[in-house]
Amino acid sequence: QLKGHRRIVTKSMARWRIPVLPILFAGWYEYVEESKEKMHMAAQQAAMAELKHGLEQELDHSRSLAVSESSRRMETCKRVVNRMIHIQLANAFDSYSERVMQSREKKSTP
């Protein structure tokens, strides 16, 4: 039994003396570093995609606001122009009716 125990201990000690564990640890460390880098790159890409999506939404929103503001201003301008035309036509009709009245008075007075 003592010989068997010594054999097990000798095998264990031989494993510790052989640099398998440091080699395995170095391989595991490289794997962890690579996976960290991959996760970092994936997180950066996801953040960039999210920022791009938010920027596109903001751009669409500002475009729609610009279109609505443009249409509102066009309607305001149309109303102002129509009012000006209406006033001008009213003044023109007043001057026309006044001249008609003047010409009727001239014809009737001789």
Long-range contacts (C-beta under 8 A, 24 or more apart in sequence): none
